[in-house]
Amino acid sequence: MTALDLSSPVAVVGSGTMGQGIAQVALVAGHPVRLYDAVPGRAREAAAAIGARLDRLVEKERLSGADRDAARARLLPAESLAELADATLVVEAVLERLDVKQHLLRELEDVVAEDCLLATNTSSLSVTAIGGGLRTPGRFVGLHFFNPAPLLPLVEVVSGFATDVTSATRAYETARAWGKTPVACADTPGFIVNRIARPFYAESFAVHEAHGADPATIDAVLRECGGFRMGAFELTDLIGQDVNESVTQSVWQSFFHDVRFTPSLAQRRLVESGRLGRKSGQGWYDYREGAERAAPHTAESARPPAHVVAEGDLGPASELLTLIREAGILVREEEEDHGTRFVLPSGGQLVLADGQTSVEFRDVVYFDLALDYRRATRVALSASQDTSPQTLAEATGLFQALGKKVSVIGDVPGMIVARTVARIVDLAYDAVAKGVATEEDIDTAMRLGVNYPLGPFEWSRRLDPEWAYDLLNEVHLRDPSGRYAPSLALYRHSYASGKREDSTS
């Protein structure tokens, strides 16, 4: 099944931000576009706004004047649904209410031809439920664009329970012909991105709620150590706390209150207080004029140790051996059957986050997972009240000698980056096992949809096959709520690596 011919009219119903964006994408691709809104005059206003954006593209030399003029000539504001009768594809981008969308689609079915493809741009509602009242639900599909649609490449092509394969394929190929990067997924809560991204927000909020670290420090660690474009607090302030929490609530409720998707009480309080982020002037941060931006906790300068002993296979942290030697610090390597760690001159231990806590062991400091220890500019350390000041100072001085800023956080099992990545990896394996999408499409969706530095499976391949399972299992032992219980799919991946011993042998 091929993409729609460029001579085929495309209709967009709903002229808000998303509707305008989708219309512009189809228009620039070369289609005649019909734009309809139920509010009289709104479609004409939206068409004028699209025209203005086309003018700006010409000014930036991203579109020729001739192509702009041709696109404007193909854009037709519609005064009634009847004017969409010749459309070969209709994308609805109206209010996120099931009853509103169902009513609209039933009306459209009476207007368009039988072979017209119907699509929804919903981000949180069930595609199956929206199309459930149609006479021919097989031609109905989800086309979830990301905002702003003209700029962001990702489109989730969602097949509802009754969607025909030919309809999904045509929608997929059309999105690709429009210059987008489509990914195919099943109709499950949150689709790909909004399902697998939940831990990115949830773990940051959980660390904050447990008084492990403040928002500015958590954000800095995610950016400067984890390699994420933005931290969870600044990103949700940008999205809007009400919008982000609404998606979280929708996914949680759709999964029958699965504890893995439990919303944050702290975020609920923000929304209740009207602190919605940038758009209201206050969120996790204060954006009002003259407000001072909160700074992350950064440890004071400390003397580096003269030497360290590296015991066991350091796995994801093995690059630190080279960096430590380059900093002029003597490293002696020793084989060790139990655990992987650095032993400091004080006798204290420096251990990569593994889901355990400092309070359980005598004189242990944990350090967080980094996307790339050489390029990281900040590293988080975790210590308990029982950690000796000398051990913490040596650990701090060691990373400072490597050119890293150091943030000391509370005794948080799994720390910040490590447990966030582990949970994202876990949800990704679970999604593949349940037929939501392929590994390749999930990695593509998370990189393009939310700008992750790596897709979950790319992360997993960088780490030991057992790493995410072992870390989550340790956190689960300390927080047996079920939130951190590794999925069966992740266990199978870990077991299939061939390294895990059979507990029955």
FENFENNOR-V548976 format. One record per run of one state. SS is the DSSP state (h for helix, s for strand, l for the rest). FROM is the first residue (numbers start at 1). TO is the last residue. If there is no record, write none. Layout:
ss:from:to
SS:FROM:TO
SS:FROM:TO
//
This chain:
ss:from:to
l:1:9
s:10:13
l:14:16
h:17:29
l:30:32
s:33:36
l:37:41
h:42:59
l:60:64
h:65:74
s:75:78
l:79:80
h:81:84
l:85:88
s:89:92
l:93:97
h:98:109
l:110:116
s:117:120
l:121:126
h:127:133
l:134:136
h:137:139
s:140:145
l:146:153
s:154:159
l:160:164
h:165:177
l:178:180
s:181:186
l:187:192
h:193:196
l:197:197
h:198:209
l:210:214
h:215:224
l:225:231
h:232:239
l:240:240
h:241:254
l:255:258
h:259:261
l:262:264
h:265:272
l:273:276
s:277:277
h:278:280
l:281:281
s:282:282
l:283:285
s:286:286
l:287:306
s:307:311
l:312:314
h:315:317
l:318:318
h:319:326
l:327:329
s:330:334
l:335:340
s:341:344
l:345:348
s:349:352
l:353:357
h:358:360
l:361:363
s:364:367
l:368:377
s:378:382
l:383:388
h:389:401
l:402:404
s:405:409
l:410:416
h:417:433
l:434:438
h:439:450
l:451:455
h:456:462
l:463:466
h:467:478
l:479:487
h:488:496
l:497:505
//
